[in-house]
Amino acid sequence: MPDLIAPTARLHAAWLEAHAEWGPGVHEDGFGLLPSDEVDTPDGFAAWVTRLAGESDQATPVAAGQVRCTYRWIVEGDRVLGGIALRHGSNDYVGWAGHIGYGILPSARRRGLATWALGRMLDEARALGMDRVLAVCAAGNVASVKTIEHHGGVLEGIRDTALGPARRYWIELGAPSA
């Protein structure tokens, strides 16, 4: 049974295994990995996890032009299967990438993990007082389209981006689910 947890340095080896499956780069949606993050060493990985925790901490000031963000990892046992991020505000990046971004390890796809994790993060968005969220996916990403539409996403339109055409969906939030 999967779980959604805050990033933890305890899963360094498991995260590196997942990262290796994705291949080189910082393309794993939902993890908040930046080109400047050094994640190979325990100290570098711990610093990255600390940065992620700080981005969601209400007591930590947010830099100008940035928004608060909550990161969660999708895990099963000690295996990292994916990540999901909830951006709490609006800025140019959120306008382009959306309030929610997620990625599932290629070997863990087709199990409903993204649908499950998105539902949990929508509950977190409701708890934060958000009334709607923007979800964006590549126009040809049928799995993400189905995931977003499963949660009531309404297509705003398709926009050209530097990464190709992207579908933009708004998900209206009601009361938290039981």
C-alpha positions, -999 to 999 in steps of 0.1 A, spaced: 0 0 0 15 34 -10 19 63 14 24 100 8 52 114 30 73 145 34 107 142 18 132 126 42 170 121 41 163 85 54 154 75 18 186 88 1 195 54 -14 159 47 -25 156 82 -41 189 77 -59 175 44 -73 144 62 -86 165 90 -100 186 65 -119 155 49 -134 144 83 -147 178 90 -162 201 120 -158 188 155 -153 164 173 -131 132 164 -149 113 145 -123 81 165 -118 70 169 -82 104 167 -66 115 204 -67 150 193 -79 170 222 -92 202 221 -113 220 236 -83 210 208 -60 237 182 -52 219 150 -42 245 123 -47 262 127 -13 244 123 20 252 159 31 240 173 -3 209 152 -2 201 163 34 205 200 24 181 195 -5 155 178 18 160 207 42 154 232 14 122 214 4 109 214 40 116 251 43 96 259 12 64 246 29 72 259 64 48 288 72 75 303 95 101 305 68 99 337 47 94 332 9 118 349 -14 105 376 -37 88 361 -67 85 327 -51 56 308 -37 53 284 -8 53 248 -19 45 215 -2 64 184 -15 53 148 -9 70 116 -20 49 86 -30 65 56 -13 58 20 -8 79 5 20 113 20 15 109 25 -23 103 60 -38 77 56 -65 71 93 -74 67 128 -61 40 155 -61 42 192 -53 15 217 -44 24 253 -50 3 275 -26 2 308 -45 5 324 -79 35 337 -98 48 334 -134 60 298 -128 27 287 -113 10 303 -143 31 282 -166 35 249 -146 4 249 -125 -3 246 -88 3 209 -88 31 189 -105 37 152 -102 58 124 -116 56 86 -112 86 63 -117 83 46 -151 82 11 -135 54 22 -111 30 36 -137 -4 22 -146 -12 15 -109 -33 46 -102 -7 62 -80 -9 96 -97 -47 96 -93 -44 86 -57 -17 111 -49 -35 140 -67 -66 133 -46 -46 135 -14 -29 168 -25 -62 183 -35 -73 176 1 -41 195 13 -50 224 -10 -85 225 5 -70 225 40 -49 255 30 -80 274 19 -74 272 -18 -106 272 -38 -92 260 -71 -59 247 -86 -43 248 -120 -30 215 -133 -9 215 -165 3 185 -185 19 178 -219 -9 178 -245 0 142 -255 2 128 -219 -29 107 -220 -23 93 -185 -21 128 -169 -51 139 -188 -71 110 -174 -57 116 -139 -66 153 -139 -101 148 -155 -108 121 -129 -105 148 -102 -129 172 -121 -103 191 -141 -119 213 -167 -98 221 -197 -91 258 -201 -72 253 -233 -39 242 -248 -10 266 -249 24 264 -267 53 263 -242 90 259 -245 85 222 -239 57 218 -265 19 221 -263 4 219 -228 -31 212 -216 -43 236 -188 -70 224 -164 -87 241 -135 -99 219 -106 -125 235 -84 -122 225 -48 -151 220 -24 -150 209 12 -122 184 22 -132 147 15 -138 125 44 
